[in-house]
Amino acid sequence: MSFHKTLLSFFALVSILFLYACSQKTEFIYSHDFLSQEWKKDEALAVTFSVDDTTALYDVVLRLTNTNDYPYANLYLFSTIFVPNNTQIRDTVEFFLSDNAGNWIGKGWFSYTNTYLFRRGIRFPQQGEYTFLFEQAMRCKNKQCSVFGIKKIEFELQKR
């Protein structure tokens, strides 16, 4: 293959990768910082947004930031999705924050951010307001049922 064809193939590949990387569009983003890096059991995180396009596919991405003070390898959450017709979809989700050796797997120094694809390729069946509710679901180790070392959670809705 000639140098010209190799160069052309390289630019074609880079262009395809660039277009693929740009195919996700952020429709909505919400960020919540936890005061004193404490997520209390009774502190539910509600994220509400409107959906107009019922034909598009969406991804829901969660980013969770923890510190070295977080005492566990994972975090369990209860999630409830409220649909405009008053339907509720409830689930339990587990997020892994460290590997089997106990090393944090997120990006950063002293605080670690992990990105999770919470829902992939979903279609919202109706126009209107949707609410995603997240509650920490860890077993209680203290009277308040709080988990410490959780700094931030971010919710991002991406349109494909």
Phi, psi and omega per residue, in radians:
M1 nan 2.378 -3.105
S2 -1.308 2.831 3.124
F3 -1.019 -0.707 -3.122
H4 -1.082 -0.778 3.141
K5 -1.189 -0.669 3.104
T6 -1.100 -0.777 3.119
L7 -1.107 -0.741 3.116
L8 -1.101 -0.743 3.107
S9 -1.100 -0.727 3.125
F10 -1.062 -0.835 -3.140
F11 -1.148 -0.597 3.085
A12 -1.128 -0.760 3.124
L13 -1.118 -0.793 3.113
V14 -1.066 -0.714 3.129
S15 -1.110 -0.751 3.122
I16 -1.111 -0.783 3.112
L17 -1.094 -0.693 3.117
F18 -1.108 -0.796 3.127
L19 -1.111 -0.691 3.112
Y20 -1.133 -0.753 -3.133
A21 -1.127 -0.522 -3.118
C22 -1.592 0.083 -3.066
S23 -1.322 -0.300 3.083
Q24 -1.601 2.348 3.134
K25 -2.172 2.201 3.111
T26 -1.234 2.102 3.114
E27 -1.633 -0.590 -3.046
F28 -2.740 2.476 3.087
I29 -2.483 2.440 3.119
Y30 -2.430 2.397 -3.130
S31 -2.242 2.412 3.124
H32 -2.277 2.156 3.062
D33 -1.685 2.337 3.134
F34 -1.574 2.147 3.102
L35 -1.083 2.395 -3.138
S36 0.987 0.350 3.137
Q37 0.924 0.745 -3.104
E38 -2.233 2.200 3.049
W39 -1.887 1.864 -3.112
K40 -1.344 2.626 -3.106
K41 -1.039 -0.645 -3.095
D42 -1.562 0.144 -3.135
E43 -1.730 1.646 3.118
A44 -1.541 2.490 3.120
L45 -1.805 2.004 -3.135
A46 -1.897 2.249 3.132
V47 -2.129 2.041 -3.096
T48 -2.067 2.370 3.131
F49 -2.629 2.833 3.135
S50 -1.780 2.520 3.077
V51 -2.087 2.211 3.074
D52 -1.858 -0.622 -3.057
D53 -1.661 1.840 -3.130
T54 -1.579 -0.008 3.137
T55 -1.713 -0.304 -3.074
A56 -1.384 2.761 3.003
L57 -1.720 2.502 -3.105
Y58 -2.257 2.648 2.960
D59 -2.027 2.470 3.047
V60 -1.934 2.098 -3.097
V61 -1.985 2.330 3.039
L62 -2.005 2.390 3.029
R63 -2.072 2.237 -3.087
L64 -2.140 2.266 3.132
T65 -2.001 2.173 3.088
N66 -2.145 2.877 3.109
T67 -1.960 3.119 3.065
N68 -1.114 -0.308 -3.134
D69 -1.337 -0.203 3.135
Y70 -1.222 2.146 -2.969
P71 -1.516 -0.006 -3.038
Y72 -2.090 2.935 3.113
A73 -1.575 -0.258 -3.088
N74 -2.525 3.041 3.090
L75 -2.434 2.199 3.059
Y76 -1.703 2.410 3.074
L77 -2.251 2.535 2.879
F78 -1.618 2.311 3.072
S79 -2.112 2.425 3.055
T80 -2.286 2.246 3.085
I81 -1.875 2.154 3.110
F82 -1.771 2.092 -3.102
V83 -1.665 2.655 -3.102
P84 -0.947 -0.454 3.141
N85 -1.531 0.306 3.121
N86 1.276 0.225 3.008
T87 -1.323 2.535 3.081
Q88 -2.144 2.377 3.079
I89 -2.059 2.022 -3.057
R90 -1.966 2.497 -3.113
D91 -2.670 2.800 3.005
T92 -1.976 2.332 -3.051
V93 -2.187 2.449 3.069
E94 -2.021 2.268 3.078
F95 -1.971 2.196 3.100
F96 -1.517 2.247 -3.100
L97 -1.938 -0.304 3.112
S98 -2.429 2.836 3.099
D99 -1.470 -3.093 -3.100
N100 -1.113 -0.427 3.131
A101 -1.502 -0.056 3.132
G102 1.593 0.156 3.122
N103 -1.497 2.363 3.111
W104 -1.106 2.425 -3.075
I105 -1.797 -0.060 -3.129
G106 -1.414 3.050 3.113
K107 -1.569 2.418 3.045
G108 2.263 3.038 3.096
W109 -2.108 2.209 3.119
F110 1.245 -0.396 2.910
S111 -2.415 2.554 -2.933
Y112 -2.247 2.188 -3.119
T113 -1.874 2.179 3.076
N114 -1.958 2.460 3.108
T115 -1.939 2.251 -3.105
Y116 -2.179 2.378 3.014
L117 -1.497 1.717 -3.045
F118 -1.296 -0.798 3.069
R119 -2.392 2.366 -3.085
R120 -2.107 2.266 3.021
G121 1.064 0.718 3.135
I122 -1.580 2.694 3.091
R123 -2.082 2.282 3.088
F124 -1.501 2.113 -2.986
P125 -1.274 -0.362 -3.088
Q126 -2.347 2.653 2.987
Q127 -1.310 2.665 3.085
G128 2.301 -2.911 -3.090
E129 -1.544 2.317 3.051
Y130 -2.041 2.501 3.073
T131 -2.191 2.247 3.004
F132 -1.835 2.145 -3.125
L133 -1.961 2.267 3.136
F134 -2.144 2.316 3.090
E135 -2.270 2.419 3.083
Q136 -1.254 2.448 -3.013
A137 -2.178 0.574 -3.130
M138 -1.403 2.671 3.080
R139 -1.208 2.559 -3.062
C140 -1.295 2.269 3.024
K141 -2.062 -0.097 3.118
N142 -2.470 2.917 -3.042
K143 -1.056 -0.657 -3.101
Q144 -1.416 -0.156 -3.072
C145 1.042 0.704 3.119
S146 -1.710 2.656 2.928
V147 -1.956 2.408 -3.100
F148 -1.894 2.643 3.115
G149 1.677 0.128 3.035
I150 -1.699 2.047 -3.031
K151 -1.628 -0.741 -2.965
K152 -2.789 2.601 2.964
I153 -2.318 2.437 -3.119
E154 -2.240 2.380 3.133
F155 -1.993 2.245 3.117
E156 -2.308 2.238 3.058
L157 -1.787 2.086 -3.112
Q158 -1.983 2.324 3.080
K159 -1.665 2.326 -3.140
R160 -1.422 nan nan
